[in-house]
């Protein structure tokens, strides 16, 4: 009989089969043969984001998260319950006309034990479910950490991009003021017209008007990043410039099959599926009888001096069996309910896996195209810079009007701002790849 208690009703968990692609769509060909261990998702976030100040910010943000979980209460249901007691009573009855008063004394020490035998695995399945729910909670916490790391990194890069735009605007404003001063000097000597002066003023005003807006956006971005760090709005210490952030030529994605073990949201969905699967066994165990063993022993005596003598000993041993006979379909309905919950959890797991594959593929192609765009934007910026320099030289030599300078200066300014945005998009693409590959939840 005791050997039978090793059985557990209900289905054992088996991971649902999901279609795993051989490679990620969007991955470069050489990535297809790289082992999972080479995936960027396996790297720690402080290895991917090498800006020391960004590392400090991420570390500060992750410190605010804490996890609390426990499964001991459910596991304790499988073990016997032991309790003890000590009792001493002195009693005197009231005297009446017909009955004389008398006194009684009773002293008792006992120890009792009750154990519901887990023949059908009800409590083992309940413990399995509780452990899985605990793991789901832990993986949910890791998913929050991963999201927080990505959010902090993205917010920091956006802040550094705004810093770069402000630097470009201030440098451009200083250069255009020098050009305006030269044009005014030429106009006062009759070498050029007031039209050229007005066009030069337009360039100055165009650069100047961007500065207050950028300063506003920078302060708001600092406030946003401060909130992510769990602080009140305030200034943020800067680290590496946006233009000096490393640009990885290739991003190793690894094998898609390893994503099932790396992404915390997939692990969370699977843990929830395991918990739902175990609950089927808990529900089915209600069909079978509950068998409970009870025992107690101790001493009882009216005199304390003879409490622990042989004649004062007492004991009892027994057992009970309770079998459901009629429940109005409650047990069957509960089993169907838990089976439906398990099917729902299985569907959520499969959808989570498919969405993860899509997220990685989208991030890979986005990063590759952002990198190509940034490379083209660098060439465009170089050409626009040279055109602006040549037109300024031609204007100083009297070979062209200031309209040519105006056009080329505007193009160069726009190209520089576009390059800053392209550099930001490439870094944000790196953040998205890292997050979609399941990185960022590791703790220092």
N, C-alpha and C positions, 0 to 999 in steps of 0.2 A: 504493500500500500504506500509506504513512504517513497518507494522508487517512482510511483506514479505521480508523485508531487513534482517531479522534475519536468513534466509536460506543461505546455502553455497553449491554450486555445488561441485561435486567431492566426492570420497569415504572418509569416516571417517577412521582414522587409527585404525587398529586392529593388535596386535602383531601376527606374523606368528607362527603357531604351530610347535614346534620342539620336537623331541623325547628326553626326559630328563631321563637318567638312574636313577634307585633308589639309587645306590651307585656308587662310583668311582671304576673302576677296579684297583686293586693294593692297595686299602685301607684295613687295618687290620679289622677283623670282628667287633670289638667293636666300630669302627668309624661309622659303618653303622647306628647306632641309635642315634648318637649325633646330636643335633640341629645345624642349620646353625650358630647361634651366637657363637658357640664354635670353629668355624673354625679358624685356624691360620691366614687365610686371613683377618679376621675381626680385628686382632690386629694391633696396630700401629708399624711402623718399629722400633721405639726406644724401644718397648717392646720385639720385636723378637731378635734384635741385641743389646745385652746388654754391649758390649765393649764400654766404654765411648769414647775412641778415635775414634772408628768407627762411633759412633753417631755424633761426631763433624764433621767428614769428610762428612757424608751424608747430614748433615744440611748445610754445606758449599756448597755442590754441588746443592742442591735443591733451594738455594737462587738465583741462576743465572737465573732461569726460571721466565718469566712473561707472563701474558695473557692479550690480548686486544680484546674486542668484543663489538658490539653494534647492537641493533635491532630497535632503536627509529625511524630511517628514514623510514623504511617500515611501521611501525605502524602509522606514521603521515599521510600516504595516506588515512586512513579511516576518518580523521577529516576534517572539513571545513577549507578552506584557507581564511583568512581575511587580507585585506590590506587597507591602508589609504594613502591619498595624500593631499598635499597643493600646490596650484598653484597661482601665481600672475604674470600677463603679462601686460606690457605697450607697445603699438605698435604705430608707426607713419609711415604713408605711404609717399612715395616720391611724391613731387609735379611735375606735368607735364603741358604741354601746354593746355591739355584738362581737367585734373582733378586736383582739388585743394588738397593740403595736409590736412590730418586729423589724429587725434590721437584716439586710442581706449584703454580701460583698461578692464581687466578681472581678477577677483579674485574668486578662487574656493577652497572649502574644501569638500572632499568626503570620504566615507568609502564604501568599496566593499567586497562582500562575494561570494565565489564560492565553491560548494560542489557537488562532484560526489557521488551519492548515491550508497552504496555497496549492491545493491539488491541481487546479485548473490554470494556474499561472496568472490569475487576476492581478495580483499585486506586482508580479514581475513585469507584466505588460504595463501596469501603471507606472512603475519605476522607469521602464524603457521610455515611455511617453514623457515622463518628467525630465529625464536626462536629455532627450531630444529637444524639448522646449527650452531647457537651459542653454543648450548649444545654439539654438535659434536666437535666443536673447544675446548670447555672446557674439554671434556672427552679425546680428543687427547692429551691435555696438561697433564692430569692426567696419561695417558698411558706413556708419555715421562718421567714423574717423577718416575713412578713405575720402568721403565726400568733403569733409572739412578740410583735409589737406589740399584737395584739388581747388576748393573755393578760395583758400588763403593764397595759394600759389597764383591762381588766375587774378585775384584782386591785386596782388602785389605787382604782377607784370603789367596790369592795366594802369596802376599808379606810376610805374616807371615809364610807361609809354606817354602818359600825360606830362611827366617831367621832361621827356625828350621833346615833345611838341612845344612846351614852354621855352625850352632852351633854343630850339630852332626859331621860334617867333622872336625872341629877344635878340638873337644874333642877327636875324634878318632885319629887324627894326633898326638896329645900330648901323648896319650896312646901308640901309635905304636913307637914313638921316644924313649919312656922309654923302650919298649920291645927291640928295636934295640940296645940300649945302653947295656942292659943286655946280649944280644946275642954276642955283640962284646967283652964284658968282658969274657964271657965263652969261646969264640974262642981264645982269647989271652992266656988263661990258658990251652988250649988244651982240654977243656971239650966238645967242639963241633967243627963243621967244618965251613969253609968259605961259604959252600952252605947254611947253616942256616942263616948266616949273609946276604947273597944276597937275600934270601927269605924275611927276615925281612925288608930289604931295599925296596923290592917291595911293601910291605904293606904301608910303609911310603910314597912312591912316589904315590901310588894309592890314598891315602887320600889327599895328598898335591895337586894333579892335579885338584881335584874337586873345590878347594877353589877359584881360580881366575875366573872360569866359573860361580860359584854361585854369586860372588861379581858383575860380569857383569850383570847377570840376575836380581839381586836385584836392581841395579841402574836403569836399563831399566824399571823395574816394578814400581819403584818410579816415574819415568818420566811419565809413562802411567797414573798412578793414579793422578798425578798432573794435567795432561791435563783434566781428567774427572772433576776435581774440578775447572776448569777454570783458572788454574795458569800456569806459566811457569815451565818447568822441575826443580825439586828440591827435597830435602829430605822430607821424610814423618815421622811424629812423630808416634811412636809405642804405642800400648796399651797392652791388654791382650795377652799372648802367645797363640800359636795355641793349645798346649796341655792343656791349661786351659780354652778354650772356652767351654761353656756348650753344652752337647749333649742331646737333648731331647729324652727320651725313646720312646715317641709316638708323632706323628704329627697329630693333629685333622684336618681332611679335611672338615668336615661339609657335608651338603646335596648338591648334584649337582644343585638342582633348585635355590639355593641362588647365584650360580655363575653368573646367568644372570643379577643380580642386582649389583654384586660386581666388576666384571672385567671391567676396563675402556674401553678396546677395544671393548667389546660386547656392552656397553652402547653407544659408539661412532657409531658403525655400526647401532644400532637401531635408533639413532637420525638422521643419514643420511637417513635411510629408511622413517622415519616420514617426513622429509623434501621433499623427492622425492614424497611421497604420496600426500602431500599438493599441490605440483606443478601441479598435475593432475587437481585439482580444479581451479587453476589459468588459465590453458590452456583451460578448458571447459567454463570458464566464458566469453571467447572471442566470443562464439556463441551468446550471449545475448546482448541486447542493453545497451549502456552506457547512463545513465540518469544523467544530471548535472543541478543543480539549481544555478542561479546567482541572486544577488541583490546588489543594490548600492543606496546610498543616501547621500545628502550633501547640500551645498549652493553655489550659483554662483551669482555674482553681479559685475557690472562695477565699483561700488563705494565701497570702503572698509568699509565705515561707515554703509552701509545697507546690509552687507554680511550676517548677521545672522538674518535678518528679515523674516517674513513669506513669502512674495512674492518671496524671493530669493531661497526658498527651491526647491530641485529637488530629484527625486527618480526614480528607475526603478526596475522591478522584471521580471524574465523570467526563462525559462528552455529549455533544449535541449535534444533530444533523437537521438542517433546515432546507427543504426542497420547495422551490416555487411550484405551485400547482396551477393557479389561475391568476393572471395579472392583467387580463383584458387587452393583451397584445402589446403591453408596454415594453417588454424586453425585445420583441421582434422589431418594433418601431425604432427602438434605440439602436439596435444593430444596423438597421437600414440607414439610420441617420449618420452613424459613424462611418459606414461604407461610403455614403455620399460625400461626407467631409474628406475622406481619403481620396476619392476621385477628384474632388475639387483641388486638393493640395497637389495631386499629381499633375493636373492641368496647369496649375500656377507654376510648378517647377519646370515643366516643358516650355512654357511661354517665357519664363525667366531666362532659360538657356538660349532660346532662339533670339530673344532681344539682346542678350549679351553678345552673341556672334554678330548680330547686325551692328551693335554699337562699336565693336572693334573694327569691323570693315569700314564703317562710315568714318571713324576717326583716322584710320590709316590713309584712305584716299584723300581726306581733307588735309591731313598734314603734308602729304606728298604734293598736292596741288598748291597749298599755301607756300611751300618751299620754292616751287617753280615760279610762283607769282612774285615772291620776294626777290629771287634772282633777276627776274625781268625788271622789277621796279628799281633795283640797284643800277642796272644799265640805263634805264630811263632817267634816273636822277643824275647820273654822271653826265649824260648827254645834255640834260637841261642846265646843269651847272656850267658846262663848257659853253653852251649857247649864250647864257647870261653873261659870262665873262667876255666872250667875243663881241657881243652887242654893246657892252659897256665901253670896250676898247674902240670900237668903230664910232660910237657916239662922241667920245672924247676927241677923236681925230676928225670929227666933222663929216664922217662918211655916211651917216644915217640919222634919222630922227629919233626922238626919245620914245616914240611909239614902239619901236622895235625893242628898246630896253624894257619898256613897260610889259610887253608881251612875254619876253623871255624871263624876266624876273618873276612874273606871276607864275609861269610854268614851273620854274625852279622851286619856288616856295611850295606850290602844290605837290610837286614830286617828292620833296623832302618829307612833307607831312604824310604822303601816301606810303613812303618807305617805312616811316615809323609805325604806321598801322599794319603794314605787311610783316614787319618784324614781330609785332605783338601777336598777330594771327598765327604765325608759325610757333611761337612759344605756347600760345593757348592750345594749339593742336597737339603739342607734346604733352601738355597737361591732360587733355582728353584721352589720348592714347594710353597714357599711364593709368588713368582712372578706369578706363574700359577694360584694360588687361588685368584689373584686380590689384593694382599696386596702391600703396599709400596707407594701409592699415597697420603696418608694422610699427611697433613702439620702441623708442630708444631705451 
